[in-house]
Amino acid sequence: MQAFEANFDGLVGPTHNYAGLSFGNVASRNNEKSVANPKAAAKQGLRKMKQLAELGFHQGVLPPLERPSLKLLRELGFTGTDASVIERAAREAPELLAAASSASAMWTANAATVSPSADTADQRVHFTPANLASKLHRAIEHGETRRSLSAIFADEARFKIHHALPGTPALGDEGAANHTRFCSEYGAKGVEFFVYGRSEYGQGPQPQRFPARQTLEASRAVARLHGLSDDATVFAQQLPDVIDAGVFHNDVIAVGNRTTLFCHQRAFLDQPKVYDELRAKLDAHGAAFTAIEVPEDEVSVEDAVSSYLFNSQLLTRTDGRQVLVVPQECRENARVAAYLDSLGRRASPIDDVLVFDLRESMKNGGGPACLRLRVVLNDAERAAVNPAAWMNDRLFARLDAWIDTHYRDRLAPDDLADPKLLDESRAALDELTTILSLGAVYDFQR
Ligand code: SUG
């Protein structure tokens, strides 16, 4: 059946800030305690959505979560009015208030792993929200994420939204940031590629410096839940060294689309074997696999981590050509810029490069690919999606005005102690549920 890839980007929430919460994510640590601009962050993300929609790509929006999370703070023993909960948390445990306030749900590549209906045993589109167990500020996302997904993909005959895996180190799951799907056409059965950082029960090597967030056991569980067949799944381990160099998700070093894998030379353990397995399994599904491997001597892992070259979106245009969507930082790194310029001269399946300013998100380690969740849909499934979630000129204008009304243009770490931020954030989200026809998805509305 005819199908296409839609990208659902996370709308940046009003509490976007730099709290240095993600050990192992170099940008998050480097920008800890700097002053954020939530309004600019939200507008940068929104402009990407609008421009990609204008170019003919299927573009949707996912809402931010309720932050600060009073639910978390109350679960951790802070009591009293909402204002006194925030005030006490700010005084006694600012790190917990920061975790409760993070706008990290903007990186919807971590919202869930998604398998299209062409791949799943029951021919529904399957979503497993990621437990994000490795970081407190992210481990609190999945319940609310599940609610948002259920408000947008509500038709249970077509969409199956699982619960997250148990949130424990053995089953750390970071969602689609460690998952790519290869296929001949989006509507044909594909090969799903799961990349993990370590195995809890296996013997493989482990990173020494930074945590490996995704386990093999979690990846296998998601594949089982989605009813994927063995002949259509490949599991590969990240090189532990590159996790230690700041590649905390596979989408910092690799991106795939249809039959193309664009990755660094140092992405996976036993990389040639990974290619062979992908090639063989894709071949059996009538598709010819191509790897575009970028060598270390042209672009180092360090360049990849600082520029986010591979945290790009590789998209198929309506004319069948592929475009790479990269952050502006790629233009500011001479080696990466030279590599991108050389693409036109090489026989490459990447035909065009689009550059976006996503600086606010990038400073927390979130590039173009982090900001989007890919959902392959056929026409019938598309018709079942909440129509208010699709980006178009009208939605852009409404969201742009909504950001102007509700967002601050400056948020410093100390501002998280301000109880007015909670009221502002709730007022914004309350209006958003109307704009996106979500119903009462937030706790404060129930
Ligand atoms: O989980 N940063 C996020 C970035 C996620 C990027 N996603 C993908 N690569 N798909 C993370 O590390 C930083 C928040 C702070 O420090 O305030 C943060 O959570």
Boltz pocket constraint, residues with backbone or C-beta under 6 A from the ligand:
constraints:
  - pocket:
      binder: B
      contacts: [[A, 17], [A, 18], [A, 19], [A, 20], [A, 21], [A, 22], [A, 25], [A, 28], [A, 29], [A, 102], [A, 104], [A, 107], [A, 109], [A, 110], [A, 138], [A, 177], [A, 248], [A, 249], [A, 251], [A, 252], [A, 364], [A, 365], [A, 366], [A, 367], [A, 369], [A, 370], [A, 371]]
      max_distance: 6.0
